[in-house]
Amino acid sequence: MSCSNPDSEIKDPGAEIPERRTKPKSSKCIKCKQAQPVIQIRHALYCRECFVFGTSGKFLKWFLAHFKPTYTHPIFYVAVSGGPSSRYLLHVLQTQLTPNKGKGNYIRPLSADKLVVIYVDHSKVVPGAKNVRKDVDKMVKNFPSVEVIEADVSEAWRDNEASTSAMLSGMPGQPPNATTSSSTADLFDDTLSTSSKESHLALLTHHIILREARKHADANLGKDKEAPLFFGTSATRVTIKLLSSMSRGRGWSLGSGEVQPESKQYGMRVYQPLLNHSSKEIAYFNRYAIPQESQPVVNATFTTLAPPKSSIDRLTEELVVSLERGFPSTVSTVARTGNKISFAGEEKDGERLCTLCGWPARAKANEWKNGIAITNLQGQSEQDNALADMLCYGCYTNLTDSRARTEVKYALPGWTDEYAQAQKVTESEMRKQFEDCLISDDENDARKMQDLLAKLGDFKVINNDPLAKKIAMTAVSSEGELAVIILEKLAFSDTNLDAQIQQISTAHKLIQQNDVYHVLLSDGYKDGDKAAESQKTTVIYPATQKHVDKFSKASITLFRETPRKYRDIVKPYIDSLPAKETKWIQTLVSGKAENETYYYKGKQFVIAADYKWDKKDLNTLYLQAVVKDMNLKCLRDLRSHHLPLLRSIRKEVGYALMSNWGLDLSQVKLAVHYQPTFYVFHVHVVSVNYSSFPGLNVGQAHLLDDIIEMLSIDGEIFTRMTLTYHLSQLHKLHDLLIPHESDKDLEQGAATVHKAKNTKSWRWTLVKLIVLFIPFIAVLENTQNQLFWLRDALFLLESLFILLLIVLLAF
């Protein structure tokens, strides 16, 4: 029974693609403004030199944004087909793998020690296709260190013992008395459509490349060691892939990495750096910049010389190329839209990974397909198909599009068993502890938080403090990003105890979010219209090693930091910290941070609630006053001219306390940490009743009032003062300071002070004696009128004493 429209002579007005060509405003190259153009890219004209320079520059800009120029990777893996895109990718990668003495030496030579090229041969599967291994060897012959791995599509079935044979139902709606064939066919059976065979070929090629790269990385880099893998997918190809995948029923998994510029697949970090390059740009670049002897090879496909309607991919390609001809921004617009697609699924019962393609899938694809069929014949047998329940809708449709048989046995690739076994892994208890606390789907922030928590795994406890009722753990997201989770029990209220026990709910609310910090409250009880939360969850994502060290349990060492140690060790360490560590501070002091509660916004500083405070219990009140001057980093930077700033902070904190909670400064402690967690000067405002707060311990906190008093006495005191503080052994400063921390340094400092005191005491004693002797000598001088020689001697002695007195007083 056909669902197609009957033939009609009425012409569809949308069948013809309208032409809209934009005429460039200038007849000269848009870059150099002098040379004659040779190519038009979208709405701009370029000469040959500017086009080659600009096209390769786009890749270089992307490369430097993703790979540090100061780090050399052991291996780069590149998937190569021999076509134009992979040839262009090899050429631009060669600029990063060849020593280059360019101006300023900006591009660091040898971004990787070795290049591994992976080529998959299609000649045994695709009619007319050739093995282009020799052409690939020519393309990489000038690379300093390269290895070529050749694989065949048929290798997907080489492990016969591991392969899976699956009985899959045919197309719904076939007569129950139809003949049943039990023959075994591979994924390129002649009864399958060209669209299905194209889809299977792309799927197998992708998986073989991933598995060959993973096997090589395990053998040369270490088990499960992540390494970069490059695919030469252009913007035009990803646009065709995006549209054709949705038409095949793969829209559910599009946001999982298939059309994204960066993703993690099979333990490899997969990059698609050419998503900003169209096929036209790549073709002309190869023509202008690639030597003739190593030009790309155009190999045969299933649809070579076939009409547009021969397959979904071919028809989509015709549509995209036609649109791009009249509307030059079509490809770039669709490709960039595809980059923004993210997977919105949730790992619940009935939702899993497809055992064939490995992308997210809804289970029971056969039931979904039967549900949308337009025929439903009586007597059709129900078949239990466990493997079909584990396929995505796109793969199940491709395997069952044959109308020549109602049942067919397909020999599937060996990795289907591996994927099927992976579905049996249950969720860990640690994930359930905070996934059950997710807030309502009505709130956008809640959905984002739910998606974030759902993709975390590999939990490891780094600190469990039973006394503080707090546990800290690390986790890793599906993209390989690190996260730190802190679960903390809040203090119980002394009222409505029965309500807390009997009316426990699972309400969850996001109370604060700034950059990587997310604070949530959950597990509350209801008392009429009032809700009180009993558990606070802090999620730091993506986290750095510094976050892990901060919340890990470690031994403490006490240090005495002299001005010399600060100048030689501590200050260079502070200056070397990357700016990205204080990015969230810049957002905070701008006054525009979402989910932040501000109590004062001024020209010099802001006052906001710290994420450790639940904003309800005044006994644990915790605010922070953060200055906007990023050059004022810590206590050591304070001078006498900062006194107005410090007094203003104290004043505005008092106003905020009184206007919001009716409190005064006698009910809070204002303190400055040294060493601080982040190096932008800030003042902690903590309730005096928060006695268990560790940040006010001796050896870390300096009261603001004491700081103001000390600067009032000596405006340079913190440049000359020896400061005592403690550091965790995980703090990076700990290992820098420990070799210099010894009693000898302290003894030498004490000896110097003692010597200075003794010198000063001796000098004043001598001054006193001289002052006493001078009048006595003057009297003797006046009485010796007869003995002139004695009078002259006394006069000379008096002059010497006066000169010595002047010297002592001057120095």
N, C-alpha and C positions, 0 to 999 in steps of 0.2 A: 504494500500500500504506500503510495507516494504522497509526500507532503509538499512537493514543489508546486509552484504556481503554474497554471495552464498557459500554453503559448498565447500570447496576446500581441496584437499589432500596435497597441498603445505604447508609445515610447516613454520610458522612465526619464523624467527631466533631470534626475540626479545621476543618470548613468554616465553622462559625459563629464569629465573633470574639467572645470573651467581653467583657462590659461590666464595667468597674471604674471607677466614678466616685468621686473623692475629695472628700469634703465639707469645705469650708474650716472651720477652727477658729473663725474670728471672722466676724461679719456686718458689720464695718467695713472701711474701706480699710486695707490692710496698711502703707501708707506714712504717711499723715497721722493714722490712728487715729480720725478724726472723721467724715468724709463717708461717705455711702452709696455702696457700690460699684456700678459699672455694667457691669463686665466681669470675667470670670475668666480668668486666664492661667495655665495649668497648675494649680497648687494654691493660687494666691493671688488675692485680690480687690482691685480697684483702682477708685478714683473717677476721674472723667473727667480732672481736672487732673493728678493724680499719674500716670495712665497716659500721657498725652501727654508730660509732662515726662520720665518714665522711659524711654519708647521712644525719643525723640529723644536723650536722654542716652547711650543705648547706642551710637548712631552717633557722637556727639561724642567719646566715649571712644576708639572705634576710630580716628577721624580724627586725633585728637591723638597717638595712638601711632604713626601711619604718616607724618604730615606735620608738619614743624617749624613752629611758629607764627611763627617769625621769617623764614620764606622764602616768597616769593610765586612760584608756578609761572606760566609764561607762559600755558599752556592746560590746562584739564581737558576730557577727552573723555568723553561719557556716551552709552551706548546706551539708547535710549528706544523702547518699543513703544506707549506710551500707556496701558498697563495699570496696575493698582494699585501694583505694586512699583516700576516706573520713576517713577510719579508721586510716591511717597513719597521715592524717592532724590533727585529734583529738589528737593523741598521742603527736605529736610535739608541738601542741598548749598548751597541758597540762603543758609542761615545763615552759611556760610563765604565766600560771595561778595558779601555785602552789608555795608557799614560798620556796626559794632555798638559802641555806647558802653556796654557792660555794666559792671557793678560791677568795679572793678579793671582794666577793659579786658583781661580774661583772654584772650578770643578775639580773635586778631589779625584785623582786617578784610582782605578781599580775599586769600584764600589762593591765588587764581588771578586773573590779569588778564582772562581770557576763558573762556567756557564754549562748547564745541562739542557740539551735540546731533546724534546720528546716528540717523535713523529709516529703517527698511527696510519698504517697502510690500509686503503680501502679497495685495492685492486681485486681482491678475491670476492668482494661483495657487490660492488657497483659495476655494472656492465660498461666497458669502455674506459674505465679508470686505470691509470698506470701507477707503478711504484716510482716515486720521485725522490728516493733516498739520495741518489747521486746529485740531484739539484740542490737538496738541502745541504749536502757536504760542501758544495761550492759557495753557498751563502755564508757559511760559518768558517771558511778556511782562513780568514784573516784575524780571527779572534785569538787572543793570547793563550787562553786555556779553555778548551771546549770538549764536551763529550756528547755524542749523539746516541739516543736510545730509540730503537725502532721496535714498534709493536704492531700486531695485526689485530683487526677486529675479531677474527675468529678465536683469538686468545681468551675471549670472555668465557668460552666453553672448554678451555684446555684442562681444567680440573674436573673431570667427569664425575668423580666421587662426591665432590662438593656441590655439583649442580642440582637444581631442583626441577622436577617435572610437575607441572600443575595442571589439573583439569579445570578449564575455564569455560563457563557457559557461553554459548554463542549469542547471536542477536536475538533479542526477545521478539516474539511474534511469529516464530517459525512453527509450522504444523507439528503436532506431537508425533505423528507417524513418519516424520522425515527420517531419511537414512542418517545413521550416526557414523562418523568416521573416527577412528581411534589412532590415526596416523600421527606421527610426531613431526612437527615442522619447526624450523627456527624462526627468528624474528624477522626474516626477510622472505617469508613464504610468498609464492607468486599469487596466492589468493588474497593477500593483504593489499590495501590501496597504496599508491605511491606516497601519500601523505604519512601513513603509518610507518612505511619503511624509512622515509626521511627522518621521522622522529626517532625511530629506534637507532638509526645510524648515529645521529647526534648524541643520543643518550649513551650509547656504548663507547663512542670516542671520548666523551667527557670523563666517564668513569675509568676507562683504561689509563688516560693521562694522569688522573688523580692517584690511582693505585700504583702506577709505575713511579711517579714522583715520590709517593710515600715510602715505597719499598727502597728506593735509592737513598732517600734521606735517613731512613732507619739504619741502613748499612754504613753510611758515611758520616752522619751527624749525631746519631744516637736515637734510641727508641723514643718515638713520639715527639721529637724535636721539631718545632715549627720552622718552616722555611718559605720564602716567597715563590709563588708560581704565577707566571704571567700568561694571560690569554690575549691574543690579538683580535679581539672583537671590536669592530668599528661601530660608530653611532648608527650607520645605516643598517648594519646587520642586527644590532640589538633592537632597533625599531621593528624590523621584520619579525624578529624572535618574540618580541613583546606582544605584537598583535596576533601572530599565528598561535602562540601558546594560549592566549585567552580564547581563541576560536576553537582550540582543541579541548578546552575544559581544564586548563592548568592555571586558571586565574587565582585559585586558592593559595598556590605556593610561589607566586611571582615575587613577593617581597622577601624571600628567604635567601637571596644571593644570586639567583639565576641571571638577573639583569642589573645587578648592583656593581659599582666600581670596585668594591672591596668586600670580601666575605671570608669566612673560615669554613673550609670543606675538607673532610677526611684528614684532619690534622694539619692541613696546609693553609697558609695565608694566600688566598687567591686574589689577584689583581687583574683588572681589565682597564689598562691605562689609555686605551684608544677610544673611549666613549665620547670624547670631544672632537674626534676626527671622523669626517664623512668618508665614504668609499671613494668619492671623487677626489678629495684632497690626497688620500693615500695613493691612488692610481697615478695622479700627476706628479706627486713627490717621487715615486719609484721611477717614473719616466725621466725626470730631470736629475735625480741624485744617485740612482743606483747604477753601478757599472753594467754594461750589456751582458757580460758573461755570467752574471749572477742575478738576472732578472727573475721575478716570481713566475711560477708555473700555474697555468689555468687547467685544472684537472676536470674530468668528467664527473657529473653527478647523476642522480636518478632522473632529473628533469632537464638535462642538457638537450637543447634544440627542441624541447617540448613546448606545446602551447601554454599560455598562462593558466588555464583551468586544469592542468594536469595534476596539480597538488595545491594544498593550502599554502605552503611556503612560496611556491612559484607565483600563485595569485596575489599573495600579500606583497611579494617583491615588486610585482608589476604595479600594484596600487601605490606603494611608497615611492617608487621611482617616478611615476607619473605626477604624483602630488609634489614631489621635490622639484620637478622640472618647472612647474608653474608657481609653486609657493616655496621658495628656497629655504625657509626656516622650518619646514615640516619635520625633517629628521632630527634636528637639534632640539626642537620643542618636545617631541615624543620621547626622545632618549633621556632628556633631563627629567621629564615627568616620571619615567620608569625608575630613575635613580632614587626618587623620593618615595616609592612604594615600599611599605614595610608590612611584614607579616602580622596580621591581627588575630591569628588563631590562638587557642589556649590548649595546653596539653591536659585534656580531660579524657574520661573514658569515651572511646569512639573516635578519638582524634590522635593520629600518630604519623610516623614517616612511612612513605611508600616503600615497599620492599624491592621495587624494581628501579625507580629513579632516585630514591633517597630523599625526596623533597617532602615537606609536610602534606598530609593528606587526611581527608575524612574517611573513616572506615565505611564498609558496606557499600562500595562503589556499584556493585551489581544491583543492589536494591534501589539505589538512586537512579540508575539507568533504566531499570524496569518501571520505576515510578513515572518517568517522563515519556515512556513509549506511547505511541498512538494506537497500538493494537494490543489486545489482551484476549488471546484465544482460550476457550474453555479446555480443560484437561491438560494444560501445560504443566509439566512436572516441576516440582520444587527440588532444587539440588543444593546440597550443602557444600559450599565452596569456601574453605577457610582462607586460602591464599588470595582469592578475589576480594575478601573483606579487608585485606591489608594492602591493596593497590589503591593508588589515587584514581580519580575519575578519568584523567587524561590517559594514563597507561592502560586502564581497563578498556577504554574505548578503542585505543589503538590495537589491542590484542583481539578484540571481538568485532572488528569491522568487516570481517569476511562473511559474505552472504552464501558462500559455497558449502558451509558446514555449520551444524548446530553445536557440535562439541569438537574441541581440538586440543590436543596435547602439545604444549609448547615447551621446548627445552630452554629454560631460563638461565641467565648467567649465574656463575657460582656465588656471587656476592649476595644473591637474594636470601640464601640461608643465613648469612651473617646479619643482614638487616632484620630478618624475621626474628632471630634470637634476641636482637637488641630491643625489640618491642616488649620483651618479658621483664625487663628491669623495672622494679617498682620505685616510687618516689621515697626519698629518705625521710626519716622522722623529723630531722632538723628543718627541712624545707616546710613540712606541714606546720611546724610551730608558728611560723609567721605568715605563711600563705593563707591560713585560715582567718587571719586578721584583716584581710583586704576590705577596703571600704566600698561603698556603693558605686555601681557602674554609672550612676547618673552624673557623677562629677568627673570632669575631664582629667584632673590631676590624679584622681583615684585610678582611672584606667591606665594611665602612664605608669603609675607605681605598681599596679598589678602586673603589667607586662614585664616590668623590670625584674620584679621578684620571681616571676614564673620562669625566667630564663637563667636564673642563677643555679649553680651546682658546685660539686666538689668542695663541700663545706669542711673547714678545719678549725677547731677551737684553738685560739691563741692565748686566751686568758679566761679563767672562771673564778670569780670572786664571790664566795658564798656569803661573806659578811656584808658586802655592798649589794648583794643580790643582782649581780651584773655579769654577763658573759659576753665575750668578744670573739668573733670568728671571722675568717676570710672565706670568700666565695669567688668563683670564676663564672663569668657570663658565657653564653653561647658564642659570643664574638671574641672570647679570650681576654676580656677586660677584667681587671681585679676589682673586687668590692670588699668592704669591711662592714660587718653587721654587728651592732651593739644592742643586746637585749637587756633591759633594765627594769626592775620592779620599782614602782613608785610607792611613796609612803601611804599607809592606809589612813583614811579619815577617821576621826574619833566619834563621828556621829553616823547614825543610820547603818549600824553594823549589820543588822538583820537584812537590810535591803542589799547590802554589798554581797552577802552570801546567797540570798535567794533570787536576786534579780540580775545575775551576771549575764551580760550580753556580749556580742561580738562586734559591737560598733567600732569603726575604724575611721580616723580622721587625720588628714595631712595638715599639720599645724605650722610647718615651716619648711622652706626649701630655698637654698641659695647655692648655685653652682653644683657641686658634688654632694652637698649635704641635704638629706631628706629626713625629717623628724615626724613620726606618726604616733598617735595615741590609740590604744585599743583595749579590749576586754573590760568595758565599763559596766556599771550598774545604773539602773534608772530609779530616780526618786522623784516621781511626778514628772514635771517637765525638765528636771535637772539630770544631767548625766555626769558621772565622775569616772575618769579612766584610771586603771590600775597598772597598766604596762605601757612603757614608752619604748619605741623601736627607732633606732637611728640607723639609716642606711647611707653609707658613703660610697658613691659610685659615679664615675670610675675612680677607684682608689689607687694610691701610689704606695711604694714601699715605706714611705715616711708615715703614712696613716697606719700601716700594719705595725711598724715599730712603736708608734705612740700608744697603741692599745694592747700591745703584747706585754707579758709579764717578764720582767728582767731585773737584775740586781742594780743597786744604786751606788754611785761613787760621789764623794764630796770633793769639790774643787775650790781652790782659792785663786781667783783670777787677778793677777797683777795688771797694771796698765801696760806693761811690756807684753804680757801674754795676749792681752786683747789686741794690741797693735800687730803682733806678729802672727797670731794664730786665729783668733776669733773673728776679727774684722774681715780678713780675707775670705774666711768661710762664709760669712754673711753676704759679702759682695758677690760670691760665686753662685748663690742660689738662683735658679731660673725664675724669670718673671711670672711664669704660668702658675707658680705656687701661691701667688697673691692675687690671681685673677679674680677670685670670688670676693676678695677684699675690695678691689676696685669697683665691683658691682655693688657691694654693700654701701660704700661711702658715696656712691653716686646718688643714693636715695631712691633708686628705681628697682631694687631687687624685689622679685615677686615673692609672696608669702613671708616677707620679713615684717616684723612689727617694730616700727620706728617710734621713739618717744621724743626725739629732737633731731632736726636737720639744720645744720648751720654751715657757714662758709668754711670753717676750719675743722669741724668734726661732726659725727653723727652719734646718736645714742640709740641702740637697738637691743632687743631681747636676744640673749644667747640661746642657741639651739638646745642647751642642756636643761633649760627651764620650761616647765609645762604651762606657764603663764596663768596658773591658778593658785598654787600654794605659795603664799608670801614668805613662808619659812625657808623656801628654797629659791627665793628671788635671785635672778642672775641676769645682769645687763652688761653691755660692753660699750664703752665710748671709744670710737676709733677715729684717729685723725686722718685727714685727707692728704697730708704731706707725706708722700711715699719715701722721701729722703730721711725722714725722722723714723728710724727703725727700732731703736731700743733705748734702754735706760742710759747707756753710755753716751748717747747723742744729745742728752739734755744739757742746756746751758742756761745762764741767767736770763737770756732774752726769751726763753720759753715759759717763764713764770706767768705772764698774762694768759697763755694758753691753758696751763695747768689749773690756774684759779678759775678760769671760765668753765672748764670741764666740771670742776667741783660745784660751781654755782648752778650750772644747768642740770646736773644730776639731782641736786636738791630740789629744783623746781619740778622736775619730772616725778620725783618721788611724792612730793606733796600734792601735785595736781591729779595724779592717777590713783594713788593709794592712801593718801593722807599720812605718809611717812616722812621722817626727816633724816638728816645725815647721821644722826646718832644711832640709827637702826640699820646701817649698812657699813660695810668695809669697802673702801676704795683702794685698790692695790694694783701694782705694776709687776708683772712677772719678768724675771731675768734668770735664766734664758727663757724667752717667750716661745710659744708654739709657732707663731708666724711673725716675721720681722717687719711689721708696720706698727708704730707705737699705738698702744691701746691701754685703756684702764678698765679693770674688772670691778664691777659693782655687785657685791654679794651680801645677802642678808646676814646679820650677825648671828642669827639663829641657825644658820646653815653650818653647824660646827663640824660636820663630817666632810665638808668640801675640801678635797686634797690640794686645791690650788692656792690655799692660804697658809700652807706649811712654811715653817722657817727654812730658809735655804732656797726659796723661790720667789716669795711675795715681798714687795716693798711698799709700805703704806704711802698713799699719795700725800698725806699731810706731812709725813716725815721728809719726803722728797722735796716738797715746797720749802720746808724749813731749812734743809741742807743747802739748797740752791740760793736761798736768801743770805746765808752766811758766806758761802763761797760758790760763785757762779761756775767755776771750773772743777768742782769737787769730784764729779764722776769721771773726769779724765785722769785724776791722780789717785783715786780710791781703789783699794783692793776689795773685790766683791767675792763673797762666798756663796756657792750654790751647789746643788746636787744635780746629776745627770744620770739617766738610764744608760746602761751599757750598750743599748741599741741605738742611742743617739750618735749621729755621725761625728759630733764634736768630741765625744768621749774618747775615741781612738786617737784624735788629734792632740788632745790635752794630756792624756795619761803618760806619754813619755817625758813630759816637761814638769809633771807634778812630783815634787820631792821635798823633803824637809830641808835640804841644802839651800834651795831657793828661798824658803821662808827664813832660814837662819841668816842668810846673807842680807836679806831685807831688814831683819831686826838689828843686825850688827851695824848696818849703815845708819839706821835711825839713832841707835845708841851713841855712835861716834859723833853724829851731828849734835846731839844734845850735850855731850861732854865738851866739844869744841866751843859751843855757845856759852856754857857755864864758865870755862876758863877765860874766855875773852872778857866777859863782864867783870870777873874778879880783878883782872889786870887793869881795866878801866877805873875801877873804884880805887885801887892803890895809887894810880897816877894822879887822880883827882886829889887825893889826900896829900901826896908829896909835893905837888906844885906850890901850894901856899907856904909850906915849911921851907922850901928852897928859896922862895922870894924873901922871906924874913931873914934868913941867913945872908942873903945877898946884900940886903940893906945895912946889916950890922958890920960888914967887912969893908969899911972905908979905907983902912990903912993897908990891908993886904989886897993889892989890886989883882994879883994873879989868882987868888982864891975867888975873888968876886967874879972874875971873867970865867973861871971854871964853872961856878954855880950858874952863871947866866947861860953858858953853853948847855949844861945839863938840863936846865929848865926848858930851853928851846927844844932839845931832843924829846923830852917828855910830852911837850905840847904837840909836836909832830906825830909821835907815836899814838897819842890820844885821838888825833884826827883820823889816822889810818884805821884804828880799831873801830871807831864809830862809823866810818864810811863803808867798811866791808863786813 
